[in-house]
Amino acid sequence: MRRDRSQALVIRDGKILLVKHRMNGRTFYCMPGGGIDNGETPEDAALRELYEESNVKGKIIRKLSVQYKPDNRGEVHTFLIELDKDSPEPTPGVDPENEEQTIIGVAWKSLNEISEVDRMYLWSSGLNRVEIFHNEALGWGDEISYPDKRN
């Protein structure tokens, strides 16, 4: 069944707002996001999901990307969002779509505090289209690195 998703990329002082989830025995960080409801725009869904999962409100700065889910059953829309000036500090919210998934925290993380697999999702969602992260990546040089977990 096709279900499009929307997610919010929120940045403050060079750190990314991430929601910590626990699902099926796995713990991971991701941007606030979820399914787009019938009649809802991707923009509205991103703002709603940000509020549901981290209890903060913001405004959309611009769209960063549209990707296709790996199973090709929907699109994932990512928006750069700025928190409202009077917004409280983010706190864990809920994920009403998925009872098997529990939100266990929220955190502001810099790239070097995020696992490689979680960073991969951030880059593919358009993190490279945000100037500070684009410039950081350009400074990494041309060396090839790859996590060798086969040994």
The 8 nearest C-alpha neighbors of each residue, nearest first, counted from 0:
[[1, 2, 72, 73, 3, 71, 70, 68],
 [2, 0, 72, 73, 3, 71, 74, 70],
 [3, 1, 73, 0, 34, 4, 72, 35],
 [2, 4, 73, 74, 35, 34, 75, 1],
 [5, 3, 34, 75, 33, 35, 74, 76],
 [4, 6, 76, 45, 75, 32, 41, 33],
 [7, 5, 32, 77, 45, 31, 76, 30],
 [6, 8, 78, 45, 31, 77, 30, 9],
 [7, 9, 79, 80, 78, 30, 10, 6],
 [8, 10, 80, 16, 15, 81, 7, 79],
 [11, 9, 15, 14, 13, 16, 8, 12],
 [10, 12, 14, 13, 15, 9, 16, 107],
 [13, 11, 14, 10, 15, 109, 107, 108],
 [12, 14, 11, 10, 109, 15, 131, 132],
 [15, 13, 109, 108, 11, 107, 10, 12],
 [16, 14, 10, 108, 107, 9, 17, 109],
 [15, 17, 107, 9, 106, 10, 108, 14],
 [18, 16, 30, 29, 106, 105, 28, 15],
 [17, 19, 105, 28, 29, 104, 30, 31],
 [18, 20, 28, 104, 103, 105, 27, 102],
 [21, 19, 102, 27, 101, 26, 103, 28],
 [20, 22, 26, 101, 25, 100, 102, 24],
 [21, 23, 100, 25, 24, 99, 20, 101],
 [22, 24, 25, 21, 99, 100, 26, 101],
 [25, 23, 22, 21, 26, 100, 99, 20],
 [26, 24, 22, 23, 21, 27, 20, 100],
 [27, 25, 21, 20, 22, 24, 19, 28],
 [26, 28, 20, 19, 25, 21, 29, 117],
 [29, 27, 19, 18, 17, 20, 117, 30],
 [30, 28, 17, 18, 31, 19, 27, 117],
 [29, 31, 17, 18, 7, 32, 8, 6],
 [32, 30, 49, 7, 6, 48, 18, 52],
 [33, 31, 6, 48, 5, 30, 45, 7],
 [34, 32, 4, 5, 48, 6, 35, 31],
 [33, 35, 4, 3, 36, 5, 2, 32],
 [34, 36, 4, 44, 3, 39, 41, 5],
 [37, 35, 39, 38, 34, 44, 40, 3],
 [38, 36, 39, 35, 40, 34, 2, 3],
 [37, 39, 36, 40, 35, 41, 43, 44],
 [40, 38, 36, 37, 35, 43, 44, 41],
 [39, 41, 43, 42, 44, 38, 35, 36],
 [40, 42, 44, 43, 5, 45, 35, 76],
 [43, 41, 45, 40, 44, 46, 78, 59],
 [44, 42, 40, 46, 45, 41, 47, 39],
 [43, 45, 47, 41, 42, 35, 46, 5],
 [46, 44, 6, 5, 48, 42, 7, 43],
 [45, 47, 49, 43, 44, 48, 50, 42],
 [48, 46, 44, 50, 49, 45, 43, 51],
 [47, 49, 51, 32, 45, 50, 46, 52],
 [50, 48, 46, 31, 47, 52, 51, 53],
 [49, 51, 54, 55, 47, 48, 53, 56],
 [52, 50, 48, 92, 49, 54, 93, 53],
 [51, 53, 92, 93, 49, 50, 48, 31],
 [52, 54, 92, 91, 90, 89, 50, 55],
 [55, 53, 50, 89, 51, 92, 90, 52],
 [56, 54, 50, 53, 89, 86, 49, 87],
 [57, 55, 50, 82, 83, 86, 49, 46],
 [56, 58, 82, 83, 81, 80, 46, 59],
 [57, 59, 81, 80, 60, 82, 83, 56],
 [58, 60, 80, 61, 79, 81, 78, 57],
 [59, 61, 80, 79, 58, 81, 62, 78],
 [62, 60, 79, 59, 78, 63, 80, 77],
 [61, 63, 78, 64, 77, 79, 60, 76],
 [64, 62, 125, 78, 77, 61, 79, 128],
 [65, 63, 77, 125, 76, 124, 62, 66],
 [64, 66, 76, 75, 74, 77, 67, 63],
 [67, 65, 75, 74, 64, 68, 76, 124],
 [66, 68, 74, 71, 73, 75, 69, 65],
 [67, 69, 71, 70, 73, 74, 72, 66],
 [68, 70, 71, 67, 72, 73, 66, 74],
 [69, 71, 68, 72, 67, 73, 1, 74],
 [72, 70, 68, 69, 67, 73, 74, 1],
 [73, 71, 1, 70, 68, 0, 2, 74],
 [74, 72, 3, 1, 2, 68, 71, 67],
 [73, 75, 67, 3, 66, 68, 4, 76],
 [74, 76, 4, 66, 5, 65, 3, 67],
 [77, 75, 5, 65, 64, 4, 6, 74],
 [78, 76, 6, 64, 63, 5, 7, 62],
 [79, 77, 62, 7, 63, 61, 8, 80],
 [78, 80, 8, 61, 60, 59, 9, 62],
 [81, 79, 59, 9, 60, 58, 8, 78],
 [80, 82, 57, 58, 9, 59, 83, 60],
 [83, 81, 57, 56, 84, 86, 58, 80],
 [82, 84, 57, 86, 85, 56, 81, 58],
 [83, 85, 86, 82, 57, 87, 81, 56],
 [86, 84, 83, 87, 82, 56, 88, 55],
 [85, 87, 83, 84, 55, 82, 56, 88],
 [88, 86, 89, 85, 55, 54, 90, 84],
 [87, 89, 90, 86, 55, 54, 53, 85],
 [90, 88, 53, 55, 54, 87, 105, 91],
 [89, 91, 53, 54, 105, 92, 88, 104],
 [92, 90, 53, 104, 105, 52, 102, 103],
 [91, 93, 52, 53, 51, 54, 90, 102],
 [92, 94, 52, 51, 95, 102, 91, 101],
 [93, 95, 96, 97, 52, 102, 101, 51],
 [94, 96, 97, 93, 98, 51, 100, 52],
 [97, 95, 94, 98, 34, 33, 100, 93],
 [96, 98, 99, 100, 95, 94, 101, 93],
 [97, 99, 100, 96, 95, 101, 94, 22],
 [100, 98, 97, 22, 101, 23, 21, 96],
 [101, 99, 22, 98, 97, 21, 20, 102],
 [100, 102, 21, 20, 103, 22, 99, 94],
 [101, 103, 20, 19, 104, 93, 91, 21],
 [104, 102, 19, 20, 101, 91, 21, 105],
 [105, 103, 19, 91, 102, 18, 106, 90],
 [104, 106, 18, 91, 17, 19, 90, 53],
 [107, 105, 17, 16, 108, 18, 104, 19],
 [106, 108, 16, 15, 14, 17, 109, 105],
 [109, 107, 14, 15, 112, 106, 110, 16],
 [108, 110, 14, 112, 111, 15, 13, 113],
 [111, 109, 112, 113, 108, 118, 14, 15],
 [110, 112, 109, 113, 114, 108, 115, 118],
 [113, 111, 110, 109, 108, 114, 115, 118],
 [114, 112, 110, 111, 118, 117, 115, 108],
 [115, 113, 117, 116, 118, 112, 111, 110],
 [114, 116, 118, 117, 119, 113, 146, 120],
 [115, 117, 119, 118, 114, 120, 113, 121],
 [116, 118, 114, 119, 120, 115, 113, 28],
 [119, 117, 121, 115, 120, 116, 114, 113],
 [118, 120, 116, 122, 117, 121, 115, 123],
 [119, 121, 123, 118, 117, 122, 124, 116],
 [120, 122, 118, 124, 119, 123, 126, 117],
 [123, 121, 126, 119, 124, 125, 120, 127],
 [122, 124, 120, 121, 125, 119, 126, 66],
 [125, 123, 121, 122, 64, 126, 120, 77],
 [124, 126, 127, 63, 128, 122, 123, 64],
 [125, 127, 122, 128, 129, 121, 124, 132],
 [126, 128, 133, 125, 129, 132, 122, 130],
 [129, 127, 126, 125, 130, 133, 63, 132],
 [130, 128, 127, 126, 132, 131, 133, 125],
 [129, 131, 133, 132, 134, 128, 127, 135],
 [132, 130, 134, 133, 129, 135, 13, 127],
 [131, 133, 135, 134, 130, 129, 127, 136],
 [134, 132, 127, 130, 136, 135, 131, 129],
 [135, 133, 137, 131, 132, 136, 130, 138],
 [134, 136, 132, 138, 133, 137, 131, 139],
 [135, 137, 133, 138, 139, 134, 132, 127],
 [138, 136, 134, 135, 139, 133, 140, 132],
 [139, 137, 135, 136, 140, 134, 133, 141],
 [138, 140, 136, 137, 141, 135, 142, 134],
 [141, 139, 138, 142, 137, 136, 143, 135],
 [140, 142, 143, 139, 137, 138, 144, 136],
 [141, 143, 140, 144, 139, 145, 138, 137],
 [144, 142, 141, 145, 140, 139, 146, 147],
 [145, 143, 142, 146, 147, 141, 139, 140],
 [144, 146, 147, 143, 148, 115, 142, 149],
 [147, 145, 148, 144, 115, 149, 116, 143],
 [148, 146, 149, 145, 150, 144, 115, 143],
 [149, 147, 150, 146, 145, 115, 144, 116],
 [148, 150, 147, 146, 145, 144, 115, 116],
 [149, 148, 147, 146, 145, 144, 115, 116]]
